[in-house]
């Protein structure tokens, strides 16, 4: 094979994976409007020192500085916006969540913006440290210093470069103390570019507000989730979970291929990664779960373990169609911060890592070109515009309700998707809202007779449902998907699953939130063999389907719940994926427990498992139900005071 063709094919494959993980190809999107430039763009190289005291190192970061027309030392911008890439991306990404196109849009709103390639990506040197505060956080903090006027950090074409006096400065940080080079600054970005915001803010009190999109609370949960035995809104489990082998393969491939895409990236001994990451992947590929040492490292890069250090307002946007970082992770961080007094807001958008395109009128960040889009033409664009104006410009913008959520059943696409006003009205009408979390009221549906789900107040009939746990054998089910549209059918091998189906709905049943299942198992064979090792546990999966009157069914949002049961002899609570869904009139709720899922690595104990439906101690599926009549619509699309286009 021609070597050049082979390399090009490999790079094309890597770019395709980058699109999956939120790193859009530069220049994609709608064509630029015929307007004059509203900002200038200057490419910069930053020299930063990162790492703990015993392992300091110097790294080079590439970035693009955008300065609004008319701004200068005598006329500083009211604030700055700092953004970096999703995993596998770069400083100039465009698309729904592109850091480059977002930076362009906020420059048009009068902010100085800096989009940069994170360590190990897009031409920036050093390894991929997975948003470690000691590395990525320190790097971002030095960029905050640059935005505050610090000298000796940046160069342009090899010459020293600074922007002293170009951004308004704050007298005090979030810790109430004065700091040198303290700009009024907020951060935004998605996925990997979402977690970095927490990494920077945890060590730098000069950051004023955050706006992360679809990111993680606990990376250990994200890649090896265990949805069994938890309580409250926490996602962390004492028992390591089930390896998401499909997603981790994509991540690892992007990191290893980075040096081929960007010669400035550091190949190292582990592709582009810090060495501990390769060790972790090897462990999970071999065992199916992470070691204690890996989990300790993961804590360093997960906001769930250092949320107490975040002292500033946070706007969360999490995707409903996302099998990587689910709604539960945003809820977990939101709840941690809310309880400690942070100002927080949360949006459950239609799109995510699995399905990456917003609906018309939901969000459009355009391209890198001036005038290619206006954030205020879209529903989410207005939310984040108001958020930035409130915290950076001191504008009296409306921060809106605590929780907003997209309802696909309430969305009607405009006839002409190019009609921005019609698209905005359609997207706004599709969003519901709630003054607090949880959104829905927990409503119990009992498992009955081994096959049925019964509504509250209806009698439970004794029964049994038995299926075979397959342990470490090949997957026997297809359910969850990684990216794109789902296959037409969801299949479970006979004998490896159990099903409970509800009665046809007499009226629509709207669900918004995180369902839960409390269930008891009877499995003497597994009970006798289970041990403290994760492999000595029962592994299974829970799924919710919507069954239509004609018998066809849909796996809701194409998501499943992976669980490793701590002790099969005791009742256990399973947390199901967060959803917003309507079971329409005539449709039925269906719960399936299965032995495996092809997206995950099969492991654990095998043997017969029985679910005993007992009227005296019923197994209960709790759905967060929202009454169609009481659901609060999203606020009107009228512009908030102080908002600028």
C-alpha positions as CSV (number, residue, x, y, z in Angstrom):
1,X,0.0,0.0,0.0
2,X,1.2,3.5,-0.8
3,X,2.6,4.9,2.5
4,X,1.2,8.4,2.0
5,X,-2.3,7.0,1.3
6,X,-2.0,4.8,4.4
7,X,-1.1,7.8,6.6
8,X,-3.9,9.9,5.1
9,X,-6.4,7.1,5.7
10,X,-5.3,6.9,9.3
11,X,-5.6,10.6,9.8
12,X,-9.1,10.6,8.3
13,X,-10.1,7.9,10.7
14,X,-8.7,9.9,13.6
15,X,-10.5,13.1,12.5
16,X,-13.7,11.1,12.4
17,X,-13.2,10.0,16.0
18,X,-12.4,13.6,17.0
19,X,-15.8,14.6,15.6
20,X,-17.4,12.0,17.9
21,X,-15.8,13.4,21.0
22,X,-16.7,17.0,20.4
23,X,-13.8,18.3,18.4
24,X,-15.3,19.6,15.1
25,X,-13.2,20.1,12.0
26,X,-12.1,23.7,11.5
27,X,-14.3,25.7,9.2
28,X,-17.4,23.5,9.3
29,X,-20.8,25.1,9.8
30,X,-22.9,27.7,8.0
31,X,-21.2,30.2,5.6
32,X,-20.2,33.5,7.0
33,X,-22.6,36.4,6.7
34,X,-21.4,39.3,4.6
35,X,-20.3,41.6,7.4
36,X,-17.0,43.3,8.3
37,X,-14.6,41.8,10.8
38,X,-15.8,42.3,14.4
39,X,-12.6,41.1,15.9
40,X,-8.9,40.4,15.0
41,X,-7.3,37.0,15.6
42,X,-3.7,36.7,16.6
43,X,-2.0,33.3,16.9
44,X,0.2,32.9,20.0
45,X,2.5,30.5,21.6
46,X,2.6,30.3,25.4
47,X,5.4,28.9,27.6
48,X,4.0,27.5,30.8
49,X,5.5,25.5,33.7
50,X,3.4,22.7,35.1
51,X,3.5,19.7,37.5
52,X,4.1,19.1,41.1
53,X,7.3,20.5,42.7
54,X,9.2,17.2,42.3
55,X,8.2,16.9,38.6
56,X,8.1,20.4,37.1
57,X,8.3,20.7,33.3
58,X,7.9,23.4,30.7
59,X,5.3,23.1,28.0
60,X,4.3,25.0,24.9
61,X,0.7,25.9,24.3
62,X,-0.7,27.2,21.0
63,X,-3.7,29.5,21.1
64,X,-5.7,32.1,19.2
65,X,-6.4,35.5,20.8
66,X,-9.5,37.4,19.5
67,X,-9.8,41.1,20.3
68,X,-13.1,42.9,19.5
69,X,-12.8,45.9,17.1
70,X,-12.2,49.1,19.0
71,X,-10.8,47.6,22.2
72,X,-7.4,48.8,23.5
73,X,-5.6,49.6,26.7
74,X,-7.6,52.8,27.0
75,X,-10.8,51.0,26.3
76,X,-10.6,47.6,28.0
77,X,-13.0,44.8,27.4
78,X,-15.5,44.1,30.2
79,X,-14.2,40.6,30.5
80,X,-12.5,37.7,28.9
81,X,-13.6,34.2,27.8
82,X,-11.1,31.3,28.0
83,X,-11.9,28.1,26.1
84,X,-10.1,24.9,25.1
85,X,-10.9,21.8,23.1
86,X,-12.7,18.5,23.5
87,X,-10.7,15.3,23.6
88,X,-8.6,15.0,20.4
89,X,-9.4,18.6,19.3
90,X,-7.5,21.8,18.9
91,X,-7.7,25.6,19.4
92,X,-9.6,26.3,16.3
93,X,-12.4,23.8,16.4
94,X,-15.8,24.8,15.1
95,X,-19.2,23.3,15.4
96,X,-22.0,23.1,18.1
97,X,-19.5,23.0,20.9
98,X,-16.3,24.2,19.1
99,X,-14.0,26.2,21.3
100,X,-12.8,28.3,18.3
101,X,-16.3,29.2,17.0
102,X,-17.5,29.8,20.5
103,X,-14.6,32.2,21.1
104,X,-15.4,34.0,17.8
105,X,-19.0,34.5,18.8
106,X,-18.1,35.9,22.2
107,X,-15.5,38.2,20.7
108,X,-18.4,39.6,18.6
109,X,-20.2,40.2,21.9
110,X,-17.4,42.5,23.1
111,X,-15.2,40.0,25.1
112,X,-11.5,39.4,24.6
113,X,-11.3,35.6,24.0
114,X,-8.6,33.0,24.0
115,X,-9.1,29.6,22.5
116,X,-6.2,27.2,23.0
117,X,-5.1,23.6,22.4
118,X,-4.9,21.7,25.7
119,X,-1.7,19.9,26.7
120,X,-0.9,17.1,24.4
121,X,-3.5,18.2,21.7
122,X,-3.6,20.3,18.6
123,X,0.0,21.4,18.5
124,X,0.5,22.0,22.2
125,X,3.4,20.0,23.8
126,X,3.7,17.8,26.8
127,X,1.5,14.7,27.6
128,X,-2.2,14.2,27.9
129,X,-2.8,14.5,31.7
130,X,-6.6,14.1,31.5
131,X,-7.4,17.5,33.0
132,X,-5.2,17.1,36.0
133,X,-5.3,20.3,38.1
134,X,-1.5,19.9,38.8
135,X,-0.8,20.0,35.0
136,X,-3.7,21.2,32.9
137,X,-5.1,23.3,35.7
138,X,-1.7,25.0,36.2
139,X,-1.4,25.6,32.4
140,X,-4.8,27.2,32.3
141,X,-4.0,29.4,35.3
142,X,-1.0,30.9,33.5
143,X,-3.3,31.7,30.6
144,X,-5.5,33.5,33.0
145,X,-2.4,35.5,34.1
146,X,-1.8,36.4,30.4
147,X,-5.4,37.7,30.1
148,X,-4.7,39.8,33.2
149,X,-1.8,41.5,31.5
150,X,1.2,39.3,32.7
151,X,4.3,39.6,30.6
152,X,6.8,36.9,29.6
153,X,4.2,34.2,28.8
154,X,3.2,34.6,25.2
155,X,5.0,35.2,21.9
156,X,3.7,36.0,18.4
157,X,6.1,34.9,15.6
158,X,8.8,34.7,18.2
159,X,8.4,38.2,19.6
160,X,7.2,38.8,23.1
161,X,3.5,39.6,23.3
162,X,1.2,40.8,26.1
163,X,-2.2,42.5,26.4
164,X,-1.7,44.6,29.5
165,X,-4.7,46.9,30.0
166,X,-6.9,45.1,27.5
167,X,-9.2,43.3,29.9
168,X,-10.9,44.8,33.0
169,X,-9.3,43.7,36.2
170,X,-10.9,42.6,39.5
171,X,-9.9,43.9,42.9
172,X,-10.4,40.5,44.6
173,X,-10.7,36.8,43.6
174,X,-13.4,34.3,44.8
175,X,-11.3,33.9,48.0
176,X,-11.9,37.5,48.9
177,X,-8.2,38.4,48.4
178,X,-6.4,40.6,45.9
179,X,-4.3,38.8,43.2
180,X,-1.9,40.0,40.6
181,X,-3.1,40.0,37.0
182,X,-6.7,39.2,37.9
183,X,-8.9,39.6,34.9
184,X,-12.7,39.4,34.9
185,X,-12.8,36.0,33.1
186,X,-15.0,33.0,32.6
187,X,-14.4,29.6,30.9
188,X,-16.5,27.6,28.6
189,X,-16.1,24.4,26.6
190,X,-17.3,20.8,26.4
191,X,-16.3,17.3,27.4
192,X,-12.6,17.4,28.0
193,X,-12.9,21.2,27.6
194,X,-15.6,21.1,30.3
195,X,-13.6,19.3,33.0
196,X,-10.5,21.6,32.5
197,X,-12.7,24.5,33.8
198,X,-12.9,22.8,37.2
199,X,-9.2,21.9,37.1
200,X,-8.3,25.6,36.6
201,X,-10.9,27.0,39.0
202,X,-9.9,24.6,41.8
203,X,-6.4,26.2,42.0
204,X,-7.1,29.7,40.7
205,X,-9.5,32.1,42.6
206,X,-9.3,34.6,39.8
207,X,-11.7,32.7,37.6
208,X,-15.2,34.2,37.9
209,X,-17.6,31.8,36.3
210,X,-17.8,28.4,34.4
211,X,-20.0,27.0,31.6
212,X,-19.0,23.3,31.1
213,X,-20.9,21.2,28.6
214,X,-21.3,17.4,28.8
215,X,-18.4,16.5,31.1
216,X,-17.7,14.1,33.9
217,X,-18.1,14.1,37.7
218,X,-16.0,10.9,38.3
219,X,-14.0,9.6,35.4
220,X,-13.8,6.2,37.1
221,X,-17.6,6.0,36.9
222,X,-17.7,7.4,33.3
223,X,-15.5,4.6,31.9
224,X,-16.3,1.8,34.4
225,X,-19.7,2.6,35.8
226,X,-21.4,0.7,38.6
227,X,-24.9,1.9,39.1
228,X,-25.6,-0.5,41.9
229,X,-25.8,0.3,45.6
230,X,-25.5,4.1,45.3
231,X,-27.5,6.7,47.3
232,X,-28.7,10.2,46.6
233,X,-27.1,11.8,43.6
234,X,-23.6,10.3,44.0
235,X,-22.3,8.3,41.0
236,X,-19.3,6.9,42.8
237,X,-19.5,3.3,44.0
238,X,-17.4,1.3,46.5
239,X,-17.3,-1.6,44.0
240,X,-15.6,-0.9,40.7
241,X,-17.9,-1.1,37.8
242,X,-18.1,-2.5,34.2
243,X,-15.6,-1.4,31.6
244,X,-17.0,0.7,28.7
245,X,-14.7,-0.9,26.2
246,X,-16.1,0.8,23.2
247,X,-15.7,4.3,24.5
248,X,-12.3,3.7,26.0
249,X,-11.0,2.3,22.7
250,X,-12.0,5.6,21.0
251,X,-10.3,7.7,23.6
252,X,-7.1,5.7,23.5
253,X,-6.9,5.8,19.8
254,X,-7.2,9.5,19.7
255,X,-4.5,10.0,22.2
256,X,-2.1,7.7,20.5
257,X,-2.7,9.2,17.1
258,X,-2.3,12.8,18.2
259,X,1.5,13.0,17.5
260,X,0.8,11.9,13.9
261,X,-1.8,14.7,13.4
262,X,0.2,17.4,15.2
263,X,4.0,17.1,15.2
264,X,4.1,19.5,18.2
265,X,2.4,16.9,20.4
266,X,4.6,14.7,22.5
267,X,4.8,11.0,21.5
268,X,6.3,9.8,24.8
269,X,6.3,6.2,25.7
270,X,2.5,5.9,25.8
271,X,1.3,7.6,22.6
272,X,0.4,11.0,23.8
273,X,-0.6,10.0,27.3
274,X,0.9,10.2,30.7
275,X,2.2,6.6,31.5
276,X,-0.4,5.8,34.2
277,X,-3.2,6.0,31.6
278,X,-1.7,3.3,29.4
279,X,-1.3,1.1,32.5
280,X,-5.0,1.8,33.4
281,X,-6.2,0.8,29.9
282,X,-4.1,-2.4,30.0
283,X,-5.6,-3.3,33.4
284,X,-9.2,-2.8,32.3
285,X,-8.7,-4.6,29.0
286,X,-7.3,-7.6,30.9
287,X,-9.5,-7.6,34.0
288,X,-12.5,-5.6,33.1
289,X,-12.2,-3.2,36.0
290,X,-9.6,-0.6,37.3
291,X,-7.1,-1.3,40.1
292,X,-7.0,0.7,43.3
293,X,-4.0,2.5,42.1
294,X,-5.8,3.6,38.9
295,X,-8.8,4.7,40.9
296,X,-6.6,6.8,43.1
297,X,-5.2,8.6,40.0
298,X,-8.7,9.1,38.6
299,X,-9.7,10.9,41.7
300,X,-7.0,13.6,40.9
301,X,-8.7,14.3,37.6
302,X,-12.4,14.2,38.7
303,X,-14.2,17.2,40.1
304,X,-16.4,15.0,42.2
305,X,-13.4,14.6,44.5
306,X,-12.4,18.2,44.8
307,X,-15.7,20.1,44.3
308,X,-15.2,21.8,47.6
309,X,-12.5,23.9,45.9
310,X,-14.9,25.3,43.4
311,X,-16.3,28.6,44.7
312,X,-17.8,30.3,41.7
313,X,-21.1,30.1,39.6
314,X,-21.4,27.1,37.2
315,X,-23.8,26.6,34.3
316,X,-24.0,22.9,33.5
317,X,-25.2,21.7,30.0
318,X,-25.5,17.9,29.8
319,X,-26.7,15.8,26.9
320,X,-29.7,13.4,26.9
321,X,-28.3,11.5,24.0
322,X,-25.0,10.7,25.6
323,X,-23.7,7.3,26.6
324,X,-20.3,8.6,27.7
325,X,-21.1,11.3,30.3
326,X,-24.7,10.9,31.3
327,X,-27.1,13.3,33.0
328,X,-26.3,11.6,36.3
329,X,-22.8,13.1,36.2
330,X,-24.0,16.7,35.8
331,X,-26.6,16.1,38.5
332,X,-23.9,14.8,40.9
333,X,-21.6,17.9,40.5
334,X,-24.6,20.3,40.4
335,X,-25.8,18.9,43.7
336,X,-22.4,19.0,45.3
337,X,-22.0,22.6,44.4
338,X,-25.6,23.6,45.2
339,X,-25.2,22.2,48.7
340,X,-22.1,24.2,49.4
341,X,-23.7,27.4,48.3
342,X,-22.6,27.9,44.7
343,X,-24.9,29.6,42.2
344,X,-25.7,26.8,39.7
345,X,-28.0,26.2,36.7
346,X,-28.4,23.1,34.7
347,X,-29.6,22.4,31.1
348,X,-30.4,18.9,29.8
349,X,-29.9,19.5,26.1
350,X,-31.1,17.2,23.3
351,X,-27.6,16.4,22.0
352,X,-24.5,14.8,23.4
353,X,-21.6,12.6,22.6
354,X,-23.8,9.9,21.1
355,X,-25.9,12.2,18.9
356,X,-23.9,15.4,18.4
357,X,-26.2,17.7,16.5
358,X,-28.6,20.1,18.3
359,X,-32.1,20.5,16.9
360,X,-32.7,23.6,14.8
361,X,-32.9,26.7,17.0
362,X,-31.2,25.0,20.0
363,X,-27.5,26.0,19.4
364,X,-25.4,27.2,16.6
365,X,-21.9,28.6,17.2
366,X,-21.1,29.0,13.5
367,X,-17.6,28.9,12.2
368,X,-14.4,30.8,12.9
369,X,-15.4,33.5,10.4
370,X,-16.9,36.8,11.7
371,X,-20.6,37.0,11.5
372,X,-21.2,33.3,10.7
373,X,-23.7,33.0,13.5
374,X,-25.3,34.8,16.4
375,X,-25.7,33.0,19.7
376,X,-28.8,35.0,20.5
377,X,-30.6,33.3,17.5
378,X,-30.7,30.0,19.5
379,X,-32.1,28.9,22.8
380,X,-29.0,27.6,24.4
381,X,-27.0,30.4,22.9
382,X,-29.2,32.9,24.7
383,X,-28.7,31.0,28.0
384,X,-25.0,31.2,27.8
385,X,-25.0,34.7,26.5
386,X,-27.0,35.8,29.5
387,X,-24.7,33.8,31.8
388,X,-21.6,35.5,30.5
389,X,-23.2,39.0,30.5
390,X,-24.3,38.5,34.1
391,X,-21.0,37.5,35.5
392,X,-18.6,39.4,33.2
393,X,-20.4,42.5,32.3
394,X,-22.5,42.9,35.5
395,X,-25.6,43.0,33.3
396,X,-29.0,42.4,35.0
397,X,-29.6,39.3,32.8
398,X,-32.1,36.6,33.9
399,X,-30.2,33.5,34.9
400,X,-33.5,31.5,34.5
401,X,-34.8,28.5,36.4
402,X,-32.6,26.0,38.2
403,X,-33.2,23.2,35.6
404,X,-34.2,23.4,31.9
405,X,-34.7,20.2,29.9
406,X,-35.4,19.5,26.2
407,X,-38.6,17.5,25.5
408,X,-38.4,15.7,22.2
409,X,-42.1,15.0,22.3
410,X,-42.8,18.8,22.5
411,X,-40.5,19.7,19.6
412,X,-41.9,20.3,16.1
413,X,-39.2,21.2,13.6
414,X,-39.8,24.4,11.6
415,X,-40.8,23.9,8.0
416,X,-37.8,26.0,7.0
417,X,-34.8,25.4,9.3
418,X,-33.2,28.4,7.8
419,X,-35.9,30.6,9.4
420,X,-34.0,31.4,12.6
421,X,-36.9,33.0,14.3
422,X,-39.1,30.0,13.7
423,X,-36.4,27.6,14.7
424,X,-35.8,29.6,18.0
425,X,-39.6,29.5,18.8
426,X,-39.6,25.7,18.1
427,X,-36.6,25.0,20.3
428,X,-37.9,27.2,23.1
429,X,-41.3,25.5,23.1
430,X,-39.6,22.2,23.4
431,X,-37.9,23.0,26.7
432,X,-39.5,22.5,30.1
433,X,-38.2,23.9,33.3
434,X,-38.2,23.3,37.1
435,X,-37.4,25.6,40.0
436,X,-35.2,22.9,41.6
437,X,-33.8,19.4,41.2
438,X,-35.2,16.7,41.2
439,X,-37.6,17.7,38.4
440,X,-40.1,14.8,38.5
441,X,-42.0,13.3,41.4
442,X,-40.8,9.8,42.3
443,X,-43.6,7.4,41.3
444,X,-43.4,3.7,42.2
445,X,-44.2,1.0,39.7
446,X,-44.0,-2.5,41.2
447,X,-42.7,-5.6,39.6
448,X,-45.4,-8.2,39.6
449,X,-46.0,-11.9,38.6
450,X,-42.5,-12.1,37.1
451,X,-43.7,-10.3,33.9
452,X,-45.7,-7.2,34.8
453,X,-45.2,-3.6,36.0
454,X,-48.1,-2.3,38.0
455,X,-49.0,1.3,38.7
456,X,-49.2,2.8,42.2
457,X,-52.0,1.5,44.3
458,X,-52.5,-1.7,42.1
459,X,-52.0,-5.1,43.7
460,X,-48.8,-7.0,43.3
461,X,-48.9,-10.7,42.4
462,X,-46.3,-13.2,43.5
463,X,-44.0,-14.5,40.7
464,X,-40.5,-15.3,39.5
465,X,-38.4,-14.4,36.6
466,X,-35.2,-16.3,35.9
467,X,-32.4,-15.6,33.5
468,X,-28.7,-16.8,33.1
469,X,-25.9,-14.5,34.0
470,X,-23.2,-15.2,31.4
471,X,-20.2,-14.0,33.3
472,X,-17.1,-13.5,31.1
473,X,-18.5,-15.0,28.0
474,X,-19.2,-13.1,24.7
475,X,-21.9,-10.4,25.0
476,X,-25.4,-11.7,24.5
477,X,-27.2,-8.4,24.1
478,X,-27.1,-5.3,21.9
479,X,-28.5,-2.1,23.4
480,X,-26.4,1.0,24.1
481,X,-24.7,2.7,21.2
482,X,-21.6,4.9,21.2
483,X,-22.3,7.3,18.3
484,X,-24.8,8.0,15.6
485,X,-28.2,6.5,15.2
486,X,-29.3,3.3,16.8
487,X,-29.7,0.0,15.0
488,X,-33.4,-0.9,14.3
489,X,-33.6,-3.8,16.8
490,X,-32.3,-4.3,20.3
491,X,-31.6,-8.0,20.8
492,X,-31.1,-10.2,23.9
493,X,-30.2,-13.9,23.5
494,X,-33.0,-16.2,24.8
495,X,-32.6,-17.1,28.4
496,X,-30.2,-14.2,29.3
497,X,-32.8,-11.6,30.2
498,X,-36.1,-11.0,32.1
499,X,-38.8,-8.5,31.2
500,X,-41.6,-6.7,33.0
501,X,-44.2,-4.7,31.0
502,X,-46.8,-2.2,32.2
503,X,-50.3,-1.7,31.1
504,X,-51.2,0.6,28.2
505,X,-51.2,4.2,29.2
506,X,-54.6,5.8,29.5
507,X,-53.0,9.2,29.2
508,X,-49.5,10.4,28.5
509,X,-46.9,9.7,31.2
510,X,-44.0,12.2,31.2
511,X,-40.8,11.3,32.9
512,X,-37.9,13.8,33.6
513,X,-35.0,12.8,35.7
514,X,-33.2,9.7,36.9
515,X,-35.2,6.5,37.5
516,X,-34.2,3.9,40.1
517,X,-34.9,0.2,40.6
518,X,-34.9,-1.5,44.0
519,X,-34.7,-5.2,43.5
520,X,-33.9,-8.5,45.3
521,X,-32.2,-11.4,43.7
522,X,-32.2,-15.1,44.5
523,X,-29.1,-16.8,43.2
524,X,-27.6,-19.4,45.6
525,X,-24.9,-20.5,43.1
526,X,-23.6,-16.9,42.7
527,X,-24.1,-16.2,46.4
528,X,-21.9,-19.1,47.3
529,X,-19.1,-18.0,45.0
530,X,-19.2,-14.2,45.3
531,X,-16.1,-12.6,46.8
532,X,-14.6,-9.3,47.5
533,X,-13.0,-9.2,44.1
534,X,-15.0,-7.3,41.4
535,X,-14.8,-10.4,39.3
536,X,-16.5,-12.3,42.1
537,X,-19.7,-10.3,41.6
538,X,-22.8,-10.6,39.5
539,X,-22.8,-8.3,36.5
540,X,-26.0,-7.2,34.8
541,X,-27.7,-4.4,32.8
542,X,-31.0,-2.7,33.2
543,X,-32.9,-1.0,30.3
544,X,-36.1,1.0,29.9
545,X,-38.1,0.5,26.7
546,X,-41.2,2.3,25.3
547,X,-43.5,-0.3,23.7
548,X,-45.9,1.1,21.1
549,X,-49.5,-0.3,20.6
550,X,-48.2,-2.3,17.6
551,X,-45.6,-4.1,19.8
552,X,-42.6,-2.2,18.4
553,X,-40.3,-0.9,21.0
554,X,-37.6,1.8,21.5
555,X,-34.8,1.7,24.0
556,X,-35.1,5.1,25.6
557,X,-32.3,7.4,24.4
558,X,-30.3,4.2,23.5
559,X,-28.9,4.0,27.1
560,X,-28.4,1.1,29.5
561,X,-27.5,0.8,33.1
562,X,-24.3,-1.3,33.9
563,X,-24.2,-2.8,37.4
564,X,-21.9,-5.0,39.4
565,X,-24.0,-6.2,42.4
566,X,-22.1,-5.7,45.7
567,X,-23.9,-8.6,47.4
568,X,-26.5,-10.7,45.6
569,X,-28.1,-11.8,48.9
570,X,-29.2,-8.3,49.8
571,X,-31.7,-5.9,48.2
572,X,-30.0,-3.4,45.9
573,X,-30.8,-0.1,44.4
574,X,-30.0,0.4,40.7
575,X,-29.8,3.9,39.2
576,X,-31.0,4.0,35.6
577,X,-29.9,6.5,33.0
578,X,-31.4,10.0,33.3
579,X,-34.1,10.6,30.7
580,X,-36.7,13.0,29.5
581,X,-39.4,10.9,27.8
582,X,-43.2,10.7,27.2
583,X,-44.9,7.3,27.2
584,X,-47.8,8.3,25.1
585,X,-51.4,7.2,25.3
586,X,-51.6,3.5,24.5
587,X,-47.8,3.0,25.0
588,X,-46.4,0.8,27.8
589,X,-43.4,1.0,30.1
590,X,-41.0,-2.0,29.8
591,X,-38.1,-2.9,32.1
592,X,-35.5,-5.4,31.0
593,X,-32.7,-6.9,33.1
594,X,-30.1,-8.6,30.9
595,X,-26.8,-10.4,31.4
596,X,-24.6,-8.4,29.0
597,X,-24.3,-5.5,26.6
598,X,-21.9,-5.4,23.6
599,X,-20.6,-1.9,24.4
600,X,-19.2,-3.2,27.7
601,X,-16.7,-5.9,28.6
602,X,-18.3,-9.0,30.0
603,X,-17.0,-10.2,33.3
604,X,-18.1,-11.4,36.7
605,X,-19.8,-14.6,37.9
606,X,-22.1,-16.7,35.8
607,X,-25.1,-18.7,36.8
608,X,-28.9,-18.6,37.2
609,X,-30.4,-15.5,38.6
610,X,-34.0,-15.2,39.8
611,X,-36.0,-12.0,40.6
612,X,-38.7,-12.9,43.1
613,X,-41.7,-10.6,43.0
614,X,-43.2,-10.6,46.5
615,X,-46.3,-8.6,47.5
616,X,-44.9,-8.3,51.0
617,X,-41.7,-6.8,49.9
618,X,-42.2,-5.6,46.3
619,X,-39.4,-4.8,43.8
620,X,-40.0,-1.2,42.7
621,X,-39.2,0.8,39.6
622,X,-39.3,4.5,40.6
623,X,-40.0,6.9,37.7
624,X,-39.6,10.7,38.1
625,X,-43.0,11.7,36.7
626,X,-43.9,15.2,35.6
627,X,-47.5,16.0,35.0
628,X,-48.1,17.3,31.5
629,X,-50.4,19.9,33.0
630,X,-48.0,21.1,35.6
631,X,-44.8,21.1,33.6
632,X,-43.4,24.6,33.4
633,X,-42.6,25.8,29.9
634,X,-39.3,27.5,29.2
635,X,-39.2,31.3,29.7
636,X,-40.1,33.4,26.6
637,X,-37.4,34.2,24.0
638,X,-37.5,37.9,24.6
639,X,-34.1,39.4,25.1
640,X,-32.9,39.9,28.7
641,X,-31.8,43.4,29.8
642,X,-28.1,43.9,29.1
643,X,-27.8,41.2,26.5
644,X,-25.9,42.1,23.4
645,X,-26.2,40.2,20.0
